[in-house]
Amino acid sequence: MELYLPIAELPMNVFILIGMGAAIGFLSGMFGVGGGFLLTPLLIFSGISPAVAVASVSSQIVANSASGMLAYIRKKTVDFKLGSFLLVSGIAGSGLGVLVYSLLLKVGQLDLVIALCYVGFLGTIGALMLVESTRALIAQKRGTQLPVKRPGQHGWMQKLPLRVRFERSRLYISVFPVIGLGVMIGFLGALLGIGGGFIMVPALIYLLRVPTTIVIGTTLMQTLGTMAFTTLMQASANQTVDVILGLCLMVGGVVGAQFGARVGQSLRGETLRLLLGLLVLAVGVRFAVDLIVTPTEIYSLSGTGGAS
């Protein structure tokens, strides 16, 4: 069943689109991440322009984040004060990201920049996750335990000014690393079409030492606000949000996430991080291969619009 995507300007099988959403939803539910960093490349590899893929995935991330955040609010595991700092700074970063996105779109360099960012970004994150999870698995097999820093131990951050107390997370830290983290995630989310959860979650745990029980709900609060803002900005400023594409991905994502969550609960944390690291690294390598290998059609005609 073919479905025409008006903004992407190409027909695609509706079941393939729903299947993509379900596959990424399954991985999201299993690994506890938003999945935008996997869904955006998958759409690009399927023939959808990077401009439309990045903008349309933002709408799907909003729906997933809203659903997840409601569940964590009911569990009372959201630090609204910390989330507010991350949200406000994230919106500022998203605005900057949309501005850079628009400039790159006008000069015709958006596709190249997105590919290069995914190669460097996912390659680095994937390699770090792979190393960390492998060390944990080896230590577990040997019966040793890696040193774990407890919440509240921040090292160099204790010396920074303008410290604020976040009672729910049991933190008393400077607002500068919090704001910096929010701006960075918001910027990357707007430019690359990622929710940023796979960066925000480990950053809050290992950098700010936020208790693990608070991290995911607080991250979803920031992701929901920044990606909703990004979607509105992309739709109004660049007209690159394909609503039909986003709806198909949402339907599949909701179903797939339920099955993924069940599978994820049966796996060890170290195993999940190892699998996720391999997956992230594989996507980065795929982008690198596409940049190096000579394309089938060396010369092609394309405009600089969002749907080219």
N, C-alpha and C positions, 0 to 999 in steps of 0.2 A: 504494500500500500504506500504509494508515493505521496509525500507531503511537501508542498512548495514553501520554502523559507523566504519570506519577502525581503528581509534585510540582508541575509547571506546570499540571496539571489541564486539559489540552486535547489533542486528537488532532492529529498532524501527519504528513505524508507522510514516510516514512523516507528516500526518495530525495532529497527536498528538504533534509532535515537533513544527509545525507551530502554532498550537493552544496554546502551552505553550508560545511561543514568543509573540503571539497576546495578551494573558492574561496579561503578564508582561508589554508589551507595553502599554496596556490600563491603568494599574495601574501607570506606569511611566508618561504617559501623564496627568493623573488625579491629581497625587500628585506632579509632577514636579521633580522627582528623577530618577536616572539612572536605577534602578530596579535590578542591579546585586546582591544586598543583598537578593533579593527574588528569582531570577532566579537560582542562584547557589544552594540554598537548594532544590528547586523544582526538578532540575536535579538529585541531590543526592537521593532524596526520590523516584525518578523514576527508580533507579537502576544503574545510571552512576556513575563511581568511582569519589570520590571527587577531585582527581588529574586532571582528564580530565575535569570535570565540571568547576573547578576554572579557568583553562587555556583557555578553549573554550569560556566561557562567556566574557573573556577579549576582544576577537575579536568583539563580538556583541556590547559591550559597546563603542568600537572605532567608529563603524558605526553610532550608535545613537548620540554620542557626536559630531561627525563631522557635521551631519545634523543640530543639534540644534545650534551649534556654528555659522554656517553660517547665520542663521536667526537673531541671536543677534548681529552679526557684522553689518548686514544691518541696524539694529536699533541703532547702535553706543552705545551699552550698555556693552562693554567689556573694562575692564581696562587692557591694554596689559602690562603695567609696573608691576602691581601687579601680573598679571597672569604669567609673566615671572619668577618672584621670586618663585612663587608657583610651576611652571613647573620644573625649574631646581632642586629645592629641592625635588620635587616629583619623578623625575627620579632617584635621589640618593636613596630615600627611596624604590623605586621599585626594584633597583638593589639589595639592602639589602634583600628585601622580597623574591626575586627569589632565592637568595643564601640560605636563611633559608628554603624555600620551597624544594630546591634540597636536602639539608641535611636531612630534615625530611622524604623525599621520600626514600632516601637511607636506613635509619634506620627503615623504616616501621611504622612510627608514624604520618604520615601526616593526615590520616583520623581522628584520635583521637584529634589531635591538632585543626584541622578545626572545628570539632564538639564542642569542649570545648570553642573555641573562639566565635563561633556563639551563644552559650548559654549565656556566660557572656556579650558579646558585644551587641547583639540584646536585651537581657533581660534588660540591663541597659538603653540603648537608648530608647527602647519602653516604659519603665516605666517612664522615665523623660518626654518624649513627651506626655504621657497619663496624667501625673500630670499637666503639663503646659497648655495643651489644655483644660482640665477640669476646671482649675482655670479661664481661659479666658472665657469659656462658662458661668460659674457661675457668674462671674463679669458682663458679658454682660446681663444676665437675671435680675440681681439686679440693673442694670443701672449705675454701677460704672465702673471706668476705671483704669486698672493696670498701674503703672508708666512705662514709656518707655524712655530708654536712647537714646539720639540722637547721630548721627554719630559724631565722634571726641572725645567722652567721653570714655577714655580708663582706667582710674584709675591707677592701679599699673604699666601698660605698659608704662606710661609716664616717668617712672623712669629708664627704660632700655636704654642702650647706642646704638650707631649706628642707629640713627633714619633717616628714608628716607621719602621724601614727594611723595605721590601718588596723583597727581593732579586730575585725573579722579574720584577717590573715595573720594576726599577731606580728605585725611588722612596724618598725619605726625607722624609716629610711628617707633619703633625699628624693624629691620629686623629679630630679633631672633624669636618672636612668629610666623611671617610669614613663615620663613624657617622651624621651628619646626612643624607647621601645615602641610606644604607640604610634609615633610619627613614622618610624621605619616600616611597621607592619601595614599601616594605612597606605603609604606610598607604594609599596610592593603589591598590595592588593589591587590598587587601581591600575597599575602599569602592567601586571602580569596575570590578572584574573585569578588570584588566590586569596582564600580567606585568611591565611597566615597562621592558622592554628598549629600546624606542624612546626612552626618557629616559635610562636608565642608560648605554647605549652612548655617545651623544654627551657625556654628563657625564664619564664616565671619560676620554674622549679629549681633550676641550677644557678641562675643569676640572681634573682631577687629572693630566692628561698621561700616562696609561697607554699603553704601546705598543699599537698597533692589533692586533697579532697575539695579544695576551693578553686583549683586552677582551671578546670575545664568549664565550669559554669561561668566564671569571670571572663574567660577567653571568648566564650560564645556571646556574651553581652557586648564586648568590644567588636567582635566580628559582625554581629547583626547591625549595629549602628553604622559602622564604617562602610560596609558593603551596600547597605540601603542607600546611603548618601552617594556612594560611587555609582550605583545603578542609575539613580536620578540624574546625576551629572553626565554620565555617558549618554543617556537617552536624550537629554536636552542639548548638550553641547556638540556631540559627535554623531548622534542618530545611529549608533551601532549595536543597540540592544534588540535582539530578535526575540520577541515575546513568545512566538510559537515554539521556537527552539528551546527556550527556557522552560516552558510548560511541560514539554515532552521529557526533558531531563529531570524535572521535579517529580513527575509521576513515577518514573523508574527508580529514582533515588530514594524515595520514601519506602518503597517495597524492599529494595535491596539492602537498605540499612538495617532493617529488622532481622534479616537472616545473618548479616555480617556481625551484628552485635552478639548473637547467640554463639557463633563460631569463635569470636574473640574472647568470650568469657571462659572458653575451655583451653586456651593457650596461655603459656607463661609470658610474663612481661618481657623477659629477655628475648624470647623467641619472636614475639610480636615486633620488637624494635629491630631485630635482625632482618626479618622479612620486609619491614617497611623501608629499612635502609637499602636493601637490595633493589626494591621497587623504585625508590627515588633515584638511585644511581643509574638504573637501567633507562629511565626516561631521559636523564641528562645525557647519557651516552648516545641515545637515539637522536637527540637534537644535534649532537656533535657530528654524527655520521651524515645527517642531512646537510650540514654546512660544508662538509668536506667532499662528499661524493658529487660528481658532476651530474646535474639533472638531465632527465630524458630530453626535455625541450629547453635548449640553452637560451633561446630567445623567445620572449613572450610579451604580450601587450597587457598592461594593467594600469589602472588609474590609481590615484592616491586616496580615493574615497574609502569609507569604512567597509563597503561590501565588495570591493574589488577582489 
